[in-house]
Amino acid sequence: MESVILLGHGSRRIEANNILKSIVKIIKPRFKEVSVEYAFLELAEPNIRNIIEKAAADNCDAIYVIPYFLYSGNHVLRDIPEIISEYKAKYPHINIKLGDYLGIDDRLAQLVMERIEAIKAPAV
C-alpha cells in the first residue's frame, strides 16, 4: 500500500487549515489505490509525525510527502527534510520520499494571471 501525504504549514485559523483539507478532497478520488492524507507541520492537527506513524502502522510500503508550500524557506529546506530523514532511519523497510514544494510553475503563473483579470473586471 502507498500513502501520499499533502503537508501544509498549519495555522491557528481553522479556515486556513480547511483549504488543505479541501485540496485533499479534490485529489483523493484520482488516486484509487493510494491513501491520500493531509498533515500539518505545526500549529494544527494532524501533525506530520502522527500521519507518518499511522501510515507505518497501516503497513504502507511507500510514503510520499508533498509539501504544499510556495517557497523554499527553512521549513522546506531544513525542517521537513530532517523529519523525513528521521523516519527513513526509523522505518528503513518503508520507501519514504519527499517530493518538491509547489514553487515556480507555469500553471501557478496562469492562476495568478486569472486572478489579475478577475480583479480588473468591472463589477456587475
C-alpha positions as a Markdown table, in Angstrom:
| # | Residue | x | y | z |
|---|---|---|---|---|
| 1 | Met | 0.0 | 0.0 | 0.0 |
| 2 | Glu | 1.2 | 3.5 | -0.8 |
| 3 | Ser | 0.4 | 6.7 | 1.1 |
| 4 | Val | 0.6 | 10.3 | -0.2 |
| 5 | Ile | 0.7 | 13.0 | 2.5 |
| 6 | Leu | 0.0 | 16.5 | 1.4 |
| 7 | Leu | 1.9 | 18.6 | 4.0 |
| 8 | Gly | 0.8 | 22.2 | 4.9 |
| 9 | His | 2.3 | 24.6 | 7.4 |
| 10 | Gly | -0.6 | 24.7 | 9.7 |
| 11 | Ser | -2.4 | 27.7 | 11.2 |
| 12 | Arg | -4.3 | 28.6 | 14.3 |
| 13 | Arg | -7.1 | 29.6 | 12.0 |
| 14 | Ile | -9.4 | 26.7 | 11.2 |
| 15 | Glu | -10.4 | 28.3 | 7.9 |
| 16 | Ala | -6.8 | 28.3 | 6.7 |
| 17 | Asn | -6.4 | 24.6 | 7.6 |
| 18 | Asn | -9.6 | 23.7 | 5.8 |
| 19 | Ile | -8.0 | 24.8 | 2.5 |
| 20 | Leu | -5.6 | 21.9 | 2.7 |
| 21 | Lys | -8.4 | 19.5 | 3.6 |
| 22 | Ser | -10.4 | 20.7 | 0.6 |
| 23 | Ile | -7.4 | 20.2 | -1.8 |
| 24 | Val | -7.1 | 16.6 | -0.5 |
| 25 | Lys | -10.8 | 16.0 | -1.1 |
| 26 | Ile | -10.2 | 17.1 | -4.8 |
| 27 | Ile | -7.1 | 14.9 | -5.2 |
| 28 | Lys | -8.2 | 11.8 | -3.3 |
| 29 | Pro | -10.7 | 10.4 | -5.9 |
| 30 | Arg | -7.9 | 10.5 | -8.6 |
| 31 | Phe | -5.8 | 8.0 | -6.7 |
| 32 | Lys | -7.9 | 4.9 | -6.3 |
| 33 | Glu | -5.2 | 2.5 | -5.0 |
| 34 | Val | -3.3 | 5.1 | -2.8 |
| 35 | Ser | -4.2 | 6.6 | 0.6 |
| 36 | Val | -4.2 | 10.4 | 0.3 |
| 37 | Glu | -3.9 | 12.2 | 3.6 |
| 38 | Tyr | -3.2 | 15.8 | 4.8 |
| 39 | Ala | -1.0 | 16.8 | 7.7 |
| 40 | Phe | 0.5 | 19.9 | 9.1 |
| 41 | Leu | 4.0 | 20.8 | 10.2 |
| 42 | Glu | 2.9 | 22.9 | 13.2 |
| 43 | Leu | 0.0 | 24.7 | 14.8 |
| 44 | Ala | -2.6 | 22.3 | 13.7 |
| 45 | Glu | -3.6 | 18.6 | 13.7 |
| 46 | Pro | -3.0 | 16.1 | 12.4 |
| 47 | Asn | 0.7 | 16.5 | 12.7 |
| 48 | Ile | 3.1 | 15.1 | 10.0 |
| 49 | Arg | 4.7 | 12.8 | 12.6 |
| 50 | Asn | 1.3 | 11.3 | 13.6 |
| 51 | Ile | 0.3 | 10.7 | 10.0 |
| 52 | Ile | 3.6 | 9.0 | 9.1 |
| 53 | Glu | 3.3 | 6.8 | 12.2 |
| 54 | Lys | -0.3 | 6.0 | 11.1 |
| 55 | Ala | 0.9 | 5.0 | 7.6 |
| 56 | Ala | 3.7 | 2.8 | 9.1 |
| 57 | Ala | 1.1 | 1.2 | 11.4 |
| 58 | Asp | -1.1 | 0.5 | 8.4 |
| 59 | Asn | 1.8 | -1.4 | 6.8 |
| 60 | Cys | 2.4 | 1.1 | 3.9 |
| 61 | Asp | 5.4 | 0.1 | 1.9 |
| 62 | Ala | 5.8 | 3.6 | 0.4 |
| 63 | Ile | 5.1 | 7.1 | 1.9 |
| 64 | Tyr | 5.3 | 10.1 | -0.4 |
| 65 | Val | 5.3 | 13.5 | 1.3 |
| 66 | Ile | 4.4 | 16.5 | -0.9 |
| 67 | Pro | 4.9 | 19.9 | 0.7 |
| 68 | Tyr | 2.0 | 22.3 | 0.0 |
| 69 | Phe | 4.4 | 25.3 | 0.2 |
| 70 | Leu | 5.0 | 28.0 | -2.4 |
| 71 | Tyr | 8.5 | 29.0 | -1.2 |
| 72 | Ser | 11.7 | 27.2 | -0.3 |
| 73 | Gly | 12.1 | 28.7 | 3.2 |
| 74 | Asn | 13.6 | 27.0 | 6.3 |
| 75 | His | 10.7 | 24.5 | 6.6 |
| 76 | Val | 11.1 | 23.2 | 3.0 |
| 77 | Leu | 14.9 | 23.3 | 3.0 |
| 78 | Arg | 15.6 | 22.1 | 6.6 |
| 79 | Asp | 12.7 | 21.2 | 8.9 |
| 80 | Ile | 10.8 | 18.9 | 6.6 |
| 81 | Pro | 13.9 | 17.0 | 5.2 |
| 82 | Glu | 15.0 | 16.4 | 8.8 |
| 83 | Ile | 11.7 | 14.9 | 9.7 |
| 84 | Ile | 11.8 | 12.7 | 6.6 |
| 85 | Ser | 15.4 | 11.6 | 7.3 |
| 86 | Glu | 14.3 | 10.7 | 10.9 |
| 87 | Tyr | 11.5 | 8.4 | 9.7 |
| 88 | Lys | 13.7 | 6.9 | 6.9 |
| 89 | Ala | 16.1 | 5.8 | 9.7 |
| 90 | Lys | 13.2 | 4.6 | 11.9 |
| 91 | Tyr | 11.5 | 2.7 | 9.2 |
| 92 | Pro | 14.2 | 1.5 | 6.7 |
| 93 | His | 11.8 | -1.0 | 5.2 |
| 94 | Ile | 9.4 | 1.7 | 4.0 |
| 95 | Asn | 10.2 | 3.8 | 0.9 |
| 96 | Ile | 9.7 | 7.3 | 2.3 |
| 97 | Lys | 10.3 | 10.1 | -0.2 |
| 98 | Leu | 10.0 | 13.8 | -0.1 |
| 99 | Gly | 8.5 | 15.5 | -3.2 |
| 100 | Asp | 9.1 | 19.0 | -4.3 |
| 101 | Tyr | 7.3 | 22.0 | -3.0 |
| 102 | Leu | 4.9 | 23.9 | -5.4 |
| 103 | Gly | 7.4 | 26.7 | -6.2 |
| 104 | Ile | 7.6 | 28.1 | -9.7 |
| 105 | Asp | 5.2 | 26.6 | -12.2 |
| 106 | Asp | 3.5 | 27.9 | -15.4 |
| 107 | Arg | 0.2 | 26.6 | -14.0 |
| 108 | Leu | 0.6 | 28.8 | -10.9 |
| 109 | Ala | 1.5 | 31.8 | -13.0 |
| 110 | Gln | -1.6 | 31.1 | -15.1 |
| 111 | Leu | -3.7 | 31.1 | -12.0 |
| 112 | Val | -2.2 | 34.4 | -10.8 |
| 113 | Met | -3.0 | 35.9 | -14.3 |
| 114 | Glu | -6.6 | 34.7 | -14.0 |
| 115 | Arg | -6.8 | 36.4 | -10.5 |
| 116 | Ile | -5.4 | 39.6 | -12.0 |
| 117 | Glu | -8.0 | 39.6 | -14.8 |
| 118 | Ala | -10.8 | 38.8 | -12.3 |
| 119 | Ile | -10.0 | 41.8 | -10.2 |
| 120 | Lys | -9.7 | 44.1 | -13.2 |
| 121 | Ala | -13.1 | 43.0 | -14.5 |
| 122 | Pro | -15.9 | 45.6 | -14.0 |
| 123 | Ala | -18.2 | 44.9 | -11.1 |
| 124 | Val | -21.7 | 43.5 | -12.1 |
